[in-house]
Amino acid sequence: MGGLNKGVGKVEVTLKWDPSPMGAPEHDLDIIAGVYGADDPYGAPVYLVHFGSRSPDGTITLNRDSRTGQGFGYDEALTVELERIAPAYGRVVVGVAIQQGGGRRTFGDIAHTGVLVREGHVELLKDDFAALGDATAATVVEFTRDGANGWEYRAIPRGFDAEPQEFAALMGARQV
C-alpha cells in the first residue's frame, strides 16, 4: 500500500521565545529555509527564504516575523507548500538563527524558546532548543523528495556557532 502514501504536503513552521528582560537588548530569532537542487541536495542552497523575502515561486512564505518575541504563543510563522515545489528542487532545510546585533546570544540565553512544525492540525515536530543551549543557530527539520511518495520529513536538531549569514551557507551541509 506504499503507493497510496501522499507524503507531507503543506506545513507550517512556527517559532516562539520570551522577550528580553527590561533594559536588555532585544532578542530577535529568525526562521530561515534553504532550498536545494535535486541534483545537488547537499550543495549550496539554490535560494533562501527569511525575513523580508519569499520563494520566487511563492511556495515558501514567511507569514509572520517578530523582532522581539512579544505576543502570545508562537510569534513567527513560515509556510512551506511542498506539493507545489518544482521537481528541480529535492530538499528543503529549515533552521533558526539568533540575530547577534545586541551582543552574542545563544539559545541558552533566551527564555522559553520553541519551534513547532505542523501539517494542518497534526504536530510533526516540537522542540525547545534545550539540547542546543550553546548554539547561536540551529537546523530544525529537513524535507526531502521521495519519488512517487512525495515529500518526507525528519528532525535534524544541529547547533551552530555562526552569524545568521554564515549559518545560511552552512545549514544544508551533510552531517558527518
Helices and strands as residue ranges (DSSP letters): G 2-4, E 10-16, E 29-37, E 47-49, E 60-64, E 76-81, G 82-84, E 89-98, G 107-109, E 114-119, E 122-127, G 130-132, E 137-145, G 147-149, E 151-160, H 164-170
